[in-house]
Amino acid sequence: MSTSTPPDRFWTQRAISLLEIVSTRASYIAIAIAISGGAVVLSGSTLPSSPGLKILLFAILALAALCFALGLAVSLRYPTIGLWPPPVAGSWQFWFVWVSYTVSGIGIAVIGVLDWGTLGLDHWLIRAIGVAGLLFAVPFNEWSMRTLSDHQTLGLQGELITDGPYRYSRNPQYVAEILTYLGVVLITNSLLAAVIGSLVILWFLMAPLAEEPWLARQFGERFEEYSRQVPRFLGPVNQR
């Protein structure tokens, strides 16, 4: 006798799968929006927007980014919350982190295009630096995700990966994400994008502080030895 998945469980699984796909590619979507929107703006065309719409959108994105960053900060203070890494796919922690990240991450580019040129860094060299960051970040991020897998990219339990880009950084995806959102901010030269981007980047700077005790519990001396040999981000090995 065959058993079928209950409808509510089926749709929950579909929603989780969709969120996983979009979340793990959110920075790529942001890049596409920033580049295509920038091409329109720089061509002399005017994007349809209104001050009221921009303020409303910024308020929504700021709330999502605050939830994303401050949620992790609270979880660092109270580890039993277990916000990051999330305990399982579909838990409230999983939805909280990945919905707030996806909205704010993609939103950096959207608000950046609508708020183009308000940061006061309108120079070709600044945008060139942003583009250079993206040219490094995208292949580095893709290499990292393929090495780690989408499952573990989402913070779910797996193996200790120490090869590929993980030979040079314990958190190569975070390095790539930081460079990506910094690049989007520089390309759009947007003050509002800089505000949202700062909160998202802050999360990527804090996340290892939540992950490392979790990894140490799982892998013990293997992780401790790995930590002594490979830096947290890039550069010299962090002395802890």
N, C-alpha and C positions, 0 to 999 in steps of 0.2 A: 504494500500500500504506500503510495507516495504522499508526502506531506507538502503543503504549499506554505509560503511565507505569508503571515497575516498582512492585510493591506496596509495597516499603520506602520508595521515594521518595514515593509517594502519601500514605502515612500520616505521613511526616515533614512534608510540605507541610501536611497537615491539622492536625497538632500545632502547627506554626508559626503558622498562621492563627488557631487557637483561642487560643494564647498572646498573639498580637497584640491580639485583641479584648478579652480579659480584662485584659491589662496596661494598655492605654490607657484602660480604664474602671475600674481598680482603686480610684481615689479615690472614684468615684461609689458603688461597692459598699460601701466603708468608711462613707460618709455614710449610706447606707440602713441599714446594720447599726447604727450608732451611734444614729440617730434611732428606729428601731423598737425596739431593745433598751432605749433610754432611756425610751421610752413605757411599756414593760412594767415597768421598775423603778420609775418615778415613780408608776405606778398602784397600787403597793403589792404587786405580785406578786413572787414569788421565782423567779429563774432557777435551773434545776437545774445544780449544779456541786459540785465537791469541791476541797479544797485541793490534793490530789495532782494532779488534772487541770489545775488552773490553773497549778501549778508546771511541769508537763510542757509545757503549751502555751506558757508564757512562755519556757522553755528553747529550744524549737523556733523561736519567733519571734525570740528574741535572736540565735540562730545565723544565721538568714536575714538579719537586719538588719546583723549584724556583717560577714557576707560582702558584703552590698550596699555598706556604707559603707567598710569597710577595703579591699575589693577596689579601689575607685576610688582610695583614698589610695595604695595600692601602685602602681597604674597611673600615677598622677601622678609618682611617683618613678621609675618604669621605664616610659616611654611605649611601648617596643617591645612590651609586653604587649598593647596595643591594646584594653583592656577597654571604654573608652568614648571616642568612639562605636565600636560594634562594627563590624568590617569588612564583614560581610554577614549577612543573615538566616539563621539556622541554624548560625552559627559557635558555638564553645564560649563565646565572649565574649557573644554574643547570649543564649544560654540562661542563662548565669551571671547576667547583669544582670537580665533580665526575670523569671526564676523567683524570684530572691531578693527583687526588688522586689515582685512580686505577692503573695508569701506574707507578707512583712513589712508591706506597705501595707494589705492587707485585715485582717491580723492585729491591727493597732493598734486597730481598732474592736472586734474580737472580744474581745481581752483587756481592752479598756477597759470593755465591758459586764459581763464576768464579774468585773472588779475595781473596779466602780463605787464612786466616792466615797472612794478611799484617798489622794488627793493633798492633801487639806486645803484645797481651794479651793471648798468647797460653798456657793456664793452665786449667786443668780439673775443678778446682774450679770455674773459670770464666764461663765456659760453663755450669756448674751445676747451677750457679746463673741464667743464661739465661733460662735454662730449667725450673727451679722453677718458674720464672716469667711467662712462658707460661702456666704452669700447673694451676696457679691462674687466668691468664688473659682469657683463653679460656672459662671456665665455667662462669666466671663473665660477660664476654662479651655476651655470649649466653643468660644468665639470663636477662641481661639488654635489649637486642634486643627483646626478647619475651615479656618483660614487656612493652616496649615503642612502638613496632611494626616497621616493615621495613619502613613504610611511614614516621613516625616521625624521624626515624634514619637518613633519607635523608635530614632532616632539614625542612620538610614541615609541615604546620600548623596542629595542633591537640589539644589534651587535655593536661592539666598540670598533669603529672604523679608524684606521691609522694610516691608510695608504692614499694614493692620489693627492689631491690638494691638502688632505689632512696631515700630510708630512710637513707642511709649511705653516699651517694654522690649525688650531683646535676648532675654530669656528669660521671656516672660509665662506660659508653662506652669509654669515652676518657681516663679514667684511664686504662682500659683494652688495648686499642690501644697503648698507650704509653709503657706499659709493654711488649706488643707483639713485637713491633719494636725494643725496647731495647734488648729484648731477642734474636731476630734474629741477631742483630749486634754482641752480645756477643758470640752466638753460631758459627757464621761464622768467627768471629775475623777478620773482613774486614775493612780496612780504607775507601774504597770507599762506602761500605754499611753504615758506620758511618756518612759519609758526607750527603748522601741522607736521612738516618734515622733521623739525627738532624733536617733537614728542615721539615720533616713530623711530627715529635714530636713537633716542634715549633708551627705548625698549631694547634695541639690539645691543646696546652697550651693557645693559643690566642683565639680560637673559642668561649669560654664562654664570653669573653669581647664583642663579637658581638651579641651573643645570648641573654644575660641578659637584655639589654634594650628592645629588641624585645619581650621577655617573659613578662617583666614588663608592656609593653603597652597592651598586650593581657589579662593578668590575674591580673594586678593591685596589690591590697593588699594581695591577696592569694599568689602571687609569692614572694612579699616582706617578708611575714611571713615565707614562706618556706625557703627563703635565710637566714633568721636569725637563723633557726633551724638546717640546714643541710649544711655541708661544700661544697665548690665548687668542690674539688676533694676528698681527704680523710684527716682525721685528725681533728684538731680543726675547729670550724666554722669560716669562714673568716669574719673579721670585716671590713665592707665597709663604 
